Amino acid sequence: MKRHTVTILVVLLVALGQMSIHAQNPQAASTHPAAQQKAEPAAPTKINPAKEADIRKLLNITGAKTIATQTMDAMLKNIKPALVGSLPPGDYREKLIELFFEKFHAKANPQLLVDMVVPIYDKHLSHEEIKALIQFYETPLGKKTLSALPVIATESREAGEKWGAALGQDCMREVLAEHPDLAHAMEAAGKSAP
């Protein structure tokens, strides 16, 4: 489950990163090779039909399409401030961003992302491994794992953020205590800032 979520994230980050580059430099949009191609799925590779069916079954069991939709929605929500910051200010900006998101949602088909990861699963997992994963995820423990992993991931991320923030604050306090000259310079800079 984690592997296909990461794959989906990478695909979306690349696509949204290209969009951000083109928003910052509109001339690059017309000359960049990626801008000259329509968003189309990669050419299908030859996969054993039985294995492909099992990969698709595994992706269905693990909720790949739902995860793709949730990931796209979360990424679009997170990228909006970056998009706003990358465009010059003006009355047009909100309308442009609104229309972009409408267009993106109209064209975004999570099934295409699922189709793109099928060859990746084929490449990295044997048919027997795919069958074993299906068997596992159809057990009570597998079902519980699928329902618990998103909560575990969220709570782990939150715990890591709190830990990192506390560690960062402790380290900064120690550095400033060890280097009073830097502490005074920081205070002076803060007083002179608007």
NORZITA-V768441 format. One record per residue. N is the residue number from 1. SS is DSSP state (helix for helix, strand for strand, loop for the rest). PSI is psi as a letter, one per 20 degrees, with the letter a starting at -180 (* if undefined). NEAR is the number of other C-alpha atoms within 8 Angstrom. Layout:
{{N;SS;PSI;NEAR} {N;SS;PSI;NEAR}}
//
This chain:
{{1;loop;g;7} {2;helix;h;5} {3;helix;g;6} {4;helix;h;9} {5;helix;g;11} {6;helix;g;8} {7;helix;g;9} {8;helix;g;12} {9;helix;g;9} {10;helix;g;8} {11;helix;g;8} {12;helix;g;10} {13;helix;g;8} {14;helix;g;8} {15;helix;g;8} {16;helix;h;8} {17;helix;g;8} {18;helix;g;8} {19;helix;g;8} {20;helix;g;10} {21;helix;g;10} {22;helix;h;11} {23;helix;h;10} {24;helix;h;8} {25;loop;n;8} {26;helix;h;8} {27;helix;h;7} {28;helix;h;9} {29;helix;h;10} {30;helix;h;8} {31;helix;i;8} {32;loop;p;8} {33;helix;h;6} {34;helix;h;5} {35;helix;i;9} {36;helix;i;8} {37;loop;q;6} {38;loop;q;5} {39;loop;o;4} {40;loop;q;4} {41;loop;q;7} {42;loop;q;5} {43;loop;p;4} {44;loop;q;4} {45;loop;r;5} {46;loop;o;4} {47;loop;q;8} {48;loop;p;6} {49;helix;h;6} {50;helix;g;6} {51;helix;g;11} {52;helix;g;11} {53;helix;g;8} {54;helix;h;12} {55;helix;g;12} {56;helix;h;9} {57;helix;g;9} {58;helix;g;11} {59;helix;h;11} {60;helix;g;9} {61;helix;g;10} {62;loop;i;9} {63;loop;k;8} {64;helix;g;13} {65;helix;g;12} {66;helix;g;8} {67;helix;g;9} {68;helix;g;13} {69;helix;g;9} {70;helix;g;8} {71;helix;g;10} {72;helix;g;9} {73;helix;g;8} {74;helix;g;8} {75;helix;g;9} {76;helix;g;9} {77;helix;g;7} {78;helix;h;8} {79;helix;i;8} {80;helix;g;9} {81;helix;h;7} {82;helix;h;8} {83;helix;g;11} {84;helix;g;10} {85;helix;h;7} {86;helix;i;9} {87;loop;q;9} {88;loop;q;6} {89;loop;q;5} {90;loop;r;5} {91;loop;h;6} {92;helix;h;6} {93;helix;g;11} {94;helix;g;8} {95;helix;g;8} {96;helix;g;8} {97;helix;g;11} {98;helix;g;8} {99;helix;h;8} {100;helix;g;8} {101;helix;h;9} {102;helix;g;8} {103;helix;g;8} {104;helix;g;8} {105;helix;h;7} {106;helix;h;6} {107;helix;h;6} {108;loop;o;6} {109;loop;o;6} {110;helix;h;10} {111;helix;h;7} {112;helix;h;8} {113;helix;g;11} {114;helix;g;12} {115;helix;h;9} {116;helix;h;10} {117;helix;i;11} {118;helix;g;11} {119;helix;h;10} {120;helix;g;8} {121;helix;g;9} {122;helix;g;13} {123;helix;h;7} {124;helix;i;6} {125;loop;p;8} {126;loop;r;8} {127;helix;h;9} {128;helix;h;6} {129;helix;g;8} {130;helix;g;13} {131;helix;h;9} {132;helix;h;8} {133;helix;g;9} {134;helix;g;12} {135;helix;g;8} {136;helix;g;9} {137;helix;i;14} {138;loop;i;9} {139;loop;r;8} {140;helix;g;7} {141;helix;g;8} {142;helix;g;10} {143;helix;g;10} {144;helix;g;8} {145;helix;g;9} {146;helix;h;11} {147;helix;h;8} {148;helix;h;8} {149;helix;g;8} {150;helix;h;8} {151;helix;g;8} {152;helix;g;8} {153;helix;g;8} {154;helix;g;8} {155;helix;h;8} {156;helix;g;8} {157;helix;g;8} {158;helix;g;8} {159;helix;g;8} {160;helix;h;8} {161;helix;g;8} {162;helix;g;8} {163;helix;g;8} {164;helix;h;8} {165;helix;g;8} {166;helix;g;8} {167;helix;g;8} {168;helix;g;8} {169;helix;g;8} {170;helix;g;8} {171;helix;g;8} {172;helix;g;8} {173;helix;g;8} {174;helix;g;8} {175;helix;g;8} {176;helix;h;10} {177;helix;h;8} {178;helix;h;6} {179;loop;m;8} {180;helix;h;8} {181;helix;h;6} {182;helix;h;8} {183;helix;g;10} {184;helix;g;8} {185;helix;h;8} {186;helix;g;8} {187;helix;g;8} {188;helix;g;8} {189;helix;h;8} {190;helix;h;7} {191;helix;h;6} {192;helix;i;6} {193;loop;q;5} {194;loop;*;2}}
//
